[in-house]
Amino acid sequence: MWHERSTSGPVLAGDVTEEGTVAGFGYVRSGKPKATCDRLLLTGETALSEPPERPVPEDAGSVRVLAAPPLERVDPDRVHRADALDENLPLAVDEMLALPGAPWAEVAGPLIAEIRDAHHRLWLTGGFARDVIAGSADEVNDLDLTGTVPPGRFTELARRMRRRNGLEFRTRVSPHSLVCSAAPPRGEERLYEYRTLKTDAFGFPACGSDLGNDADCRDFTVNSLYYDPIGHTVADPTGRGLADLAARPRRLTSLHARENPLDQAGIVLRAVKFALRWERTIGCEVSGTAARLAHLPVTAWDGLAPTSWERLARDHRKALGGCDPGRQMSVASALGPAAATLFTLLLEVRP
């Protein structure tokens, strides 16, 4: 069965080895991304400044105690059969993955099969899962994936899938975010983006094997839903994602207040983007996010470096460049004084 574990499968966070309990996986860039770039992290190593020189075993053959797979770590009441939510949902997902003309159409099916054959787990998440589950497949514009494959190993599997299917695309791993992506031979349009289930337990980019930890690292509850394209189940680790998605007006609830000002600014920017996207159709309730941002002073952005402002300005132009400034300020003001100050500054420098 899909959710059973055996020693022929991969090592997961929570497994107990001779060296200790696995806490996650790091990544060290070294030439072309490959499995040997992945690093095994153990409990007690959160104070390290970089991943140790410890490779990830090819399988769990040397593991003394196998941890539960990710889906079994989620409260059973928060895992749903897709057809129980909507009898048409499994077909809608299959059709969207193979949608003619979509950037991901040729790679999605073979990539999912490649990950399955390697005994790893994979989920559709982010905007793809949110919009298809909501019945708004026409709003899907990219393929977001997460799973248990560490970034180096994932990139190896993606290249193997490419060769098997006669496809052409370039792969890369961002050492700063551990996001794995693919693009056509020419051009920058992403075919997909994949990030191993995330953990914030380390002082450097790291990943794990826990859906709950990954959900806690995301921005809003509606973006923390996980769709299994093989078993056709929907996991809602926060217990609020499906309810917030179905609410009218839709509830935009931030999962937690980030400590880093740049991360906090990113939450504000995305909150305004989503609120404006939905305000004239289903409506959007932002009080949950406003409550999470209430502790921020209006001076929260004073320490941002010039490079951070450049990034925010670029993200702002991309997300809201064609949107009326008055509408932007209206939503930002509803998010609180700090958010209003941020958008005042962003709109002042907008070309």
N, C-alpha and C positions, 0 to 999 in steps of 0.2 A: 504494500500500500504506500501511497505517496508520503504519508506523514511518519512512517516508521523509520528508525535509524539503524544503521549497521556500521560495522567498522570499515566497510568498503566505501562508505560515504566520506564527506569532508569533516575536518575538525571544526567545531563551532565554539563560540564563547560559552563558557560554563562547563566545558569538558575538563576533566581532571587528568593531567598527564603526570609522568614521573617528576617533572620539574615544578609542577604546581597547577593551579587552576587557570585556564585560559580566560583572559579578560577582554581580548579583542585582537585586532590586526592593524599593523601600521604599514607604511609604504615608503620605500627609499628609491628615489629616481636613479636609475643606472642604465643609460643607453635606452634601447627599445623596451617599452613596458613588457614585463613577463613575470611569471610566477615567482621567480627568484628575487623579485623586488619586494614581495610581500614579507612582512615580519610578524612573528607571533608575540603577543603581549600577554603578560601574566599578572594576576592579582598582586598588588603591592608595588607595581611599577609606575603608578600614576605620577610620581614626582620626576620621572625621567624627562630630559629635555628633547630627546629624539628616540626613535625606535631602536631597540637593541639589535645586534647582529644575530638574530635567531630566526631561521627560516620557518615557514609554515609547512608541516608535513603534508605529503600528497594525499593521505587519507587518515582515517581515525584508527588505523590498525594498532597504534601504540598507546591509544587512550585507555586509561584505567576505568574511568566512569564517564559514560555518555550522558550529556545534558539533553533535556527535552528540546525538540526542534522548535523554531520560533513560533509557529502557530499554536502549539500546545502550551506556550507560556502566556497566551492571551486568555482572559476570562471567557469561557465557552459562550456566555450570553452575549459576547461582543463579536462573535464569529457567525456569519449568516450565509446560508446558501443563496447564491445570486438569484435563482429563480423564485425563491421565497420573497425576495424584495420586489422583484418584477419578473414575471415569467418570460419577458422578452429580453432581459438583460444579457444572458449568456450569448445569444445570437447577435445582439447589438455590439458586444465587445469583439466577437470574432469578426464581424463585418468591418468594424472600425480598424482592427489590426491589419486587415487585408484591403483597405480602402484604395481603389485605383487612383493613382496620382498623388497619394500621400507620400511624404518623404520616406516614411518608415515601411511602406507596404512590402517591399521586397525582402527586407531584413528581419522584420518582427517575428514571423513564424519560424524561420530557420534558427534565429537566435534563441527563442524560447525553447525550442527542441534541443538545441546544443546544451543549454544550461541544465535542462531536465536530465539529459543523458549523462551529464557529469555529476548527477546526484545532488545538485544544489537546488535551492528554492529561489523563485523569482516572482515579484509582484509588480503589477501596474500601479502607479501611484501618482501623486501630484495632480496637475490639471487634467491629465488623461482620465484617471480613475474618477475624479470629482465630476467631470462633465458628462461622462458616459453614464455613471450611476444616476446622475440627476436627470437623465433623459435629454441632455443638451449636447449630443454628439457633434452637432454642427459647429460647436464652439471649440472643439479640440484642435489644437494647432501644433502640438509636439508630443513625443512619446517619452514619458518619464518612467523609469524602472528602478527598482531596488531589489536587493536579495542578499544571499549569504556568500556570494563569491567575492573574495578579496580582489582589489582592483587589478593587480598584475595578472592573476589567474584569469579574471574576466576578460581582459584584453587578449590574452592568448586564445581563449575559447572563441572570441569574436573573430579573430584572424583565421582560426581553423574553419569556422562556419563560412567565412568569406571564400576561402579556397574551395571548400566542398561544393558551394553553390555557384561558383563562377561570378561572384559579385566583385565590385570595385568600390572601395571606400578607404578613407584614412582613419586610423584610430589614435586616440591620445588619452592620457591621464593627467588631470590637473594635480600637481603635488600639493597645492594649497587647499583644495576642497575634496580631493580624491574622486572627483566626478570623471567617469569614463564616457567618452563620446565618440561618435563617428560622423564623418562628413564625406561628401562625394569627392572624387579625385580632384575636381576643380570646383571651387565655391566653398562657402562657409556654412551653408544650411545644415543644421544638425539632423541626422537620421534618427538619433535617439540620444538620451542621456541616462546613464546608470550610476547609482552610488550605492555601495554596500551599506547595509543597515548601519546607521550612525550611532556613535557614542561620544559624549562630551567629557568622558572621564579622564582624558589625557591632555597634556599641554601642547600636543601636536595633533594634526589630523589623524583620526583613528576611526575604525569601524568595528561593528560587533555582529551579533546574531539575534538581536531582540527587537521585536516590532514595537514594544512599548517605549523603549529607549529612543528608537528612531522617531516615533511620533512626537515625543517630548522635544526633539530637536527641530521640529517643523514650525511653520509660522502660525497657521490657523487650524482649527479642528477640521474644517471642511477639506483641508489639504492633507489630512493625516488618515486617509482611507487607503486600504490595500486590497487590490483585486488579484486573485490567483487565476491566471488565464488557463490553467490546466484543470484544476479542481473546481473552478468557478465558484469560489467562495469570496466573501467580502469581510475583511477584518477591520474593526473599528476600535483600536486599542484604548482610545480616550473615553469611549462610551458616549461621546457627544457629537462625533462627526456626522453621522447619518441624520440625527435629529436636527442639527444646525443646518444641514444641507436642505432638508425637507421643509424647514420652517418658512413661513411667509409673513413678513419679509425674512429673507435668509439671514441667519445670524452669523456675523463675522467675529469669531471669538479667538483672540490670541491665546496661545497655549501657555506662554510665560513671558515675563518681562526680561529681555536679555540685558546683561550687564554692559556689554560693549556698546558704546554710543553709535558706532557705524551699523551694528546689527539692529539696534533699536530704530535707527533712521530707516533702515530697510523695511522693517515691519510697518512703520508709518506709511512709507511710499507704497507698499503693496496693499495696505488697507485702503488707501484712497483709490488705487487702481481698481480693486475689486468692487468697492462700493459704487463707483461711477459706472462700472460695467453693468451692474445689476439694478441700479436705482430706478430705471425707467421701465423695467420689465417685471421682475419679481420683488424688487425692493431689497434693501440691505440695512440690517440693524447692527450698528457698530458699538453699542454701549459696552459689550463684553471686552472689546479691545481697548476702548477708552478707559475702562477700569484698570486694565493692566498697565496702561501708560500714565496713570494719574500721578504716580510718584515722581515723574520726570520734571525737573525744573526747566524754565524757558532757556536757561543757560546750558542745557545738556549738550548742545552742539558746538559750544565755544572751543573745545579742545580738538575738534576734528582737523586732521592734517590736510594740506592742499590736495594731496593725491586722493584722499577720501572724498573731498568735495567734488573732485573731477569725476570720480566713479559715480557718486550720487547724481550729479548733474546729467551724466550720460544715461544712467538708468531712468531718470526722470523723463528725459527726452524720448527715450524708447517706449516707456509705458504710457506717458500722458502728454506727449508733445502736441497732439492735435486737439487736446481737450480745453474747454473754456477755463481760464484762470479763476473766474468767479466760482465755478462749480467745484474746482479743486479746493479752493480756500474754504468753501462751505463745509465740505466733508472733513478737511483737516481741522477746522475749528471744533467740529463735533467730537473729534478725538482728543481734544484738550489743548491747553495753551502751548505746551512744548511742540506738539504737532503743527499747530498754526504757525509758530515761529519758524519751524523748519521749512514749511512751504512758502512762507514769505521770502525767506532767503533763496530758495530754489527758483522761485518765479522772478525774483529780481535779476538773477544772472542768466535767465533763459534767453537765448538769442532770438 
